[in-house]
Amino acid sequence: MERMYRVLAFWTGIFAVLFFAGDMYEMALLFFAQTAILLALSYLYLSERVYIYIFGAYLTIFFVGFTYYSTFVLVPSFGGH
């Protein structure tokens, strides 16, 4: 299970580099932080149950944050300036 956290860290790292290259520095910082956390968790060698609980908490935080952002922060636009 710890290998899957390293895979997640790899992909969040890839996205962080792409966001950085696209001048989206805040999003890059967020993804670099996720990369560091996932990589650190992968070397703790926890039980599979704990890894599943951590992943469930990670998804819950993401869904709540995304719902808040898309409901209260995002200003809809359709390609106009």
LOLUMGU-771857 format. One record per atom (N, C-alpha, C): residue number from 0; residue in three letters; atom name; x, y, z. Coordinates in pm, 1 decimal. Each point is the difference from the previous one (the first is absolute). Layout:
N
  nr rest atom        u        v        w
 NUM  ALA   CA        X        Y        Z
...
END
This chain:
81
  nr rest atom        u        v        w
   0  MET    N     81.1   -119.2      0.0
   0  MET   CA    -81.1    119.2      0.0
   0  MET    C     85.8    126.1      0.0
   1  GLU    N    115.9     -6.3     64.3
   1  GLU   CA     85.8    118.8      1.8
   1  GLU    C     49.4     35.4   -139.9
   2  ARG    N      5.8    -98.6    -88.8
   2  ARG   CA     42.0     29.7   -137.1
   2  ARG    C   -103.6     83.3    -73.5
   3  MET    N   -127.1    -20.9     30.9
   3  MET   CA   -103.5     80.6    -64.3
   3  MET    C      7.6    145.7     45.4
   4  TYR    N     42.4     22.6    123.5
   4  TYR   CA     19.5    137.2     45.2
   4  TYR    C    117.7     63.4    -73.5
   5  ARG    N    101.0    -79.4    -32.3
   5  ARG   CA    111.8     53.3    -79.5
   5  ARG    C    -45.3     30.5   -142.6
   6  VAL    N    -91.1    -81.3    -53.4
   6  VAL   CA    -55.7     28.0   -133.4
   6  VAL    C    -80.8    129.0      3.5
   7  LEU    N    -82.5     17.0    103.4
   7  LEU   CA    -75.1    125.2     14.5
   7  LEU    C     94.0    119.1     14.0
   8  ALA    N    107.9    -17.3     76.7
   8  ALA   CA     97.7    107.9     15.8
   8  ALA    C     65.9     32.4   -134.2
   9  PHE    N     29.0   -101.7    -79.3
   9  PHE   CA     58.7     22.3   -131.8
   9  PHE    C    -92.1     84.7    -86.8
  10  TRP    N   -128.7    -36.7     -6.0
  10  TRP   CA    -92.3     71.5    -87.1
  10  TRP    C    -30.5    139.5     50.6
  11  THR    N    -10.1     17.9    131.9
  11  THR   CA    -18.9    136.1     49.6
  11  THR    C    124.7     84.1    -26.2
  12  GLY    N    117.5    -62.4      3.1
  12  GLY   CA    122.9     70.5    -34.6
  12  GLY    C      2.8     42.4   -146.0
  13  ILE    N    -46.5    -88.7    -88.1
  13  ILE   CA     -7.6     34.1   -142.8
  13  ILE    C    -93.6    118.8    -20.6
  14  PHE    N   -116.9     -5.4     63.3
  14  PHE   CA    -94.0    111.2    -13.4
  14  PHE    C     57.3    128.3     58.9
  15  ALA    N     73.6     -9.7    109.6
  15  ALA   CA     60.5    118.8     61.1
  15  ALA    C     98.8     65.3    -95.9
  16  VAL    N     81.5    -80.4    -65.0
  16  VAL   CA     96.1     54.8    -96.2
  16  VAL    C    -72.4     64.5   -117.9
  17  LEU    N   -106.3    -63.9    -48.0
  17  LEU   CA    -75.7     57.6   -111.3
  17  LEU    C    -68.5    130.6     39.7
  18  PHE    N    -56.1      4.5    121.2
  18  PHE   CA    -59.7    125.4     47.3
  18  PHE    C    105.9    108.5     13.3
  19  PHE    N    117.6    -36.4     48.2
  19  PHE   CA    108.2     96.4     14.3
  19  PHE    C     43.1     53.0   -136.3
  20  ALA    N      9.9    -90.8    -98.0
  20  ALA   CA     38.5     41.4   -134.5
  20  ALA    C   -105.9     89.3    -64.1
  21  GLY    N   -125.1    -17.5     41.1
  21  GLY   CA   -108.7     81.4    -54.0
  21  GLY    C    -26.8    126.0     79.3
  22  ASP    N     94.3     39.6     86.3
  22  ASP   CA    -10.7    121.9     81.9
  22  ASP    C   -119.1     -0.7     95.0
  23  MET    N    -42.5   -117.6     43.3
  23  MET   CA   -105.6    -12.1    100.6
  23  MET    C     67.8    -36.6    132.4
  24  TYR    N     61.4     99.4     62.8
  24  TYR   CA     87.7    -26.0    113.8
  24  TYR    C    -74.1    -47.6    124.3
  25  GLU    N   -120.9     51.7     25.0
  25  GLU   CA    -75.1    -43.1    117.7
  25  GLU    C    -38.6   -147.0    -11.5
  26  MET    N    -47.0    -39.9   -118.2
  26  MET   CA    -38.3   -139.6    -21.3
  26  MET    C    122.5    -90.1      3.6
  27  ALA    N    111.7     46.6    -53.2
  27  ALA   CA    123.9    -77.3      5.0
  27  ALA    C     44.3    -21.7    143.8
  28  LEU    N    -10.5    103.3     82.1
  28  LEU   CA     37.0    -12.9    140.9
  28  LEU    C    -89.3   -100.7     71.3
  29  LEU    N   -128.8      4.8    -28.8
  29  LEU   CA    -94.0    -96.0     58.9
  29  LEU    C     36.5   -143.0    -38.8
  30  PHE    N     34.4    -21.9   -125.7
  30  PHE   CA     32.1   -135.2    -45.3
  30  PHE    C    138.4    -44.8     47.7
  31  PHE    N     95.3     93.4     12.4
  31  PHE   CA    128.1    -37.2     60.0
  31  PHE    C    -18.3    -43.0    145.7
  32  ALA    N    -89.6     68.2     71.8
  32  ALA   CA    -28.3    -37.6    138.4
  32  ALA    C    -64.1   -138.8      6.1
  33  GLN    N    -93.9    -26.7    -89.2
  33  GLN   CA    -62.0   -132.3     -4.2
  33  GLN    C    104.2   -106.8    -31.6
  34  THR    N     90.4     30.7    -91.0
  34  THR   CA    105.4    -94.8    -35.5
  34  THR    C     85.6    -33.0    121.1
  35  ALA    N     40.2    102.0     74.2
  35  ALA   CA     84.0    -22.1    117.7
  35  ALA    C    -73.1    -82.5    106.0
  36  ILE    N   -127.2     31.1     23.1
  36  ILE   CA    -77.1    -73.0    100.8
  36  ILE    C    -19.2   -145.5    -41.1
  37  LEU    N    -37.3    -22.7   -125.0
  37  LEU   CA    -21.0   -137.7    -45.8
  37  LEU    C    129.6    -80.0      2.6
  38  LEU    N    109.6     62.5    -37.1
  38  LEU   CA    127.9    -69.4      1.7
  38  LEU    C     42.7    -32.7    142.9
  39  ALA    N    -20.8     93.5     91.4
  39  ALA   CA     33.9    -25.2    140.6
  39  ALA    C    -86.3   -112.4     57.2
  40  LEU    N   -129.0      0.1    -33.7
  40  LEU   CA    -88.0   -106.4     49.3
  40  LEU    C     39.4   -137.0    -54.8
  41  SER    N     52.3     -2.3   -121.1
  41  SER   CA     34.3   -128.8    -60.6
  41  SER    C    116.9    -67.6     70.3
  42  TYR    N     83.6     77.8     69.4
  42  TYR   CA    114.6    -58.8     69.0
  42  TYR    C    -26.2    -28.7    147.4
  43  LEU    N   -124.5     17.0     44.8
  43  LEU   CA    -33.0    -32.5    138.8
  43  LEU    C    -30.2   -148.3     19.5
  44  TYR    N    -28.8    -71.5   -110.0
  44  TYR   CA    -29.7   -143.5      3.8
  44  TYR    C   -110.3    -31.6    100.2
  45  LEU    N   -115.0     66.9    -18.6
  45  LEU   CA   -115.3    -22.5     84.6
  45  LEU    C    -75.4   -123.3    -48.4
  46  SER    N   -101.6    -40.2     74.9
  46  SER   CA    -80.6   -113.8    -44.0
  46  SER    C    -89.1     43.0   -116.5
  47  GLU    N    -48.9    -97.7    -74.0
  47  GLU   CA    -82.5     30.4   -115.8
  47  GLU    C   -128.8     70.7     42.1
  48  ARG    N    -54.5    -36.3    113.1
  48  ARG   CA   -122.3     63.2     49.6
  48  ARG    C     22.3    149.2     26.0
  49  VAL    N    112.6     34.2     59.4
  49  VAL   CA     29.4    140.6     28.5
  49  VAL    C     18.8     77.1   -130.3
  50  TYR    N     66.1    -60.8    -98.0
  50  TYR   CA     15.5     66.3   -129.8
  50  TYR    C   -135.9     26.6    -65.4
  51  ILE    N    -92.0    -92.9     11.4
  51  ILE   CA   -134.2     18.7    -56.0
  51  ILE    C    -72.9    111.5     73.8
  52  TYR    N     11.0      4.6    133.2
  52  TYR   CA    -63.4    107.0     77.4
  52  TYR    C     57.8    136.5    -37.6
  53  ILE    N    130.6      7.9    -16.1
  53  ILE   CA     63.5    126.3    -38.2
  53  ILE    C    -46.4     43.1   -138.8
  54  PHE    N     -8.6    -94.5    -92.1
  54  PHE   CA    -45.8     32.4   -134.7
  54  PHE    C   -145.2     45.4      1.2
  55  GLY    N    -83.6    -63.8     81.1
  55  GLY   CA   -139.4     42.1     13.1
  55  GLY    C    -11.0    141.3     54.5
  56  ALA    N     82.3     33.2     98.4
  56  ALA   CA      0.9    135.9     54.7
  56  ALA    C     47.9     99.5   -105.2
  57  TYR    N    101.7    -38.6    -77.5
  57  TYR   CA     52.4     84.3   -107.5
  57  TYR    C   -109.5     30.2   -102.7
  58  LEU    N    -74.2   -101.3    -40.6
  58  LEU   CA   -107.5     20.9    -97.0
  58  LEU    C   -111.7     86.3     58.3
  59  THR    N    -34.1    -22.3    126.2
  59  THR   CA   -105.1     79.6     63.8
  59  THR    C     38.7    146.9      4.3
  60  ILE    N    123.0     28.3     39.2
  60  ILE   CA     47.0    139.6      4.4
  60  ILE    C     -2.7     60.7   -139.9
  61  PHE    N     42.4    -76.7   -100.2
  61  PHE   CA     -2.0     51.6   -136.5
  61  PHE    C   -142.2     30.8    -45.1
  62  PHE    N    -92.6    -92.8     20.6
  62  PHE   CA   -137.2     20.5    -45.9
  62  PHE    C    -65.7    118.3     69.5
  63  VAL    N     21.9     15.6    129.5
  63  VAL   CA    -56.1    113.6     72.5
  63  VAL    C     61.3    130.5    -51.0
  64  GLY    N    131.9      2.5    -17.2
  64  GLY   CA     67.0    119.5    -50.3
  64  GLY    C    -42.7     35.5   -141.1
  65  PHE    N    -10.8    -98.7    -87.3
  65  PHE   CA    -40.8     25.5   -137.6
  65  PHE    C   -144.2     48.4     -7.0
  66  THR    N    -87.2    -60.2     81.6
  66  THR   CA   -139.8     43.2      2.7
  66  THR    C    -11.5    142.9     50.2
  67  TYR    N     74.5     33.9    104.9
  67  TYR   CA     -0.2    137.4     51.0
  67  TYR    C     49.5     96.6   -107.7
  68  TYR    N    111.4    -35.5    -64.3
  68  TYR   CA     57.3     88.8   -102.5
  68  TYR    C    -97.7     18.8   -116.3
  69  SER    N    -54.6   -109.6    -50.9
  69  SER   CA    -86.5     11.1   -117.5
  69  SER    C   -133.5     65.6     32.8
  70  THR    N    -42.5     -4.0    126.5
  70  THR   CA   -127.5     61.1     36.9
  70  THR    C     14.0    147.0     37.1
  71  PHE    N    102.4     35.1     78.5
  71  PHE   CA      7.7    133.9     56.8
  71  PHE    C    109.8     88.3    -58.7
  72  VAL    N    103.4    -55.9    -61.4
  72  VAL   CA    113.5     79.2    -45.1
  72  VAL    C      3.1     15.9   -151.3
  73  LEU    N    -23.1   -106.4    -71.8
  73  LEU   CA     11.6      0.3   -145.4
  73  LEU    C   -100.7     94.4    -64.4
  74  VAL    N     50.5     84.9    -88.7
  74  VAL   CA    -86.9     88.2    -77.3
  74  VAL    C    -12.7    -60.6   -139.8
  75  PRO    N   -119.0    -46.8    -35.5
  75  PRO   CA    -14.8    -65.3   -130.5
  75  PRO    C     23.2     96.1   -114.7
  76  SER    N     70.7    -46.6    -99.4
  76  SER   CA     18.2     76.6   -123.2
  76  SER    C     11.3    -99.6   -114.3
  77  PHE    N    -33.1     46.1   -117.8
  77  PHE   CA     -2.6    -88.0   -115.4
  77  PHE    C     95.1     51.8   -106.7
  78  GLY    N    125.5     13.9     34.6
  78  GLY   CA    101.1     39.5    -95.0
  78  GLY    C      4.4    149.0    -30.3
  79  GLY    N    -85.1     77.6     59.2
  79  GLY   CA      0.8    144.4    -24.9
  79  GLY    C    101.1     69.5     89.5
  80  HIS    N     36.3    120.4    -39.0
  80  HIS   CA     97.4     76.8     80.1
  80  HIS    C    -67.3    105.8     80.4
END
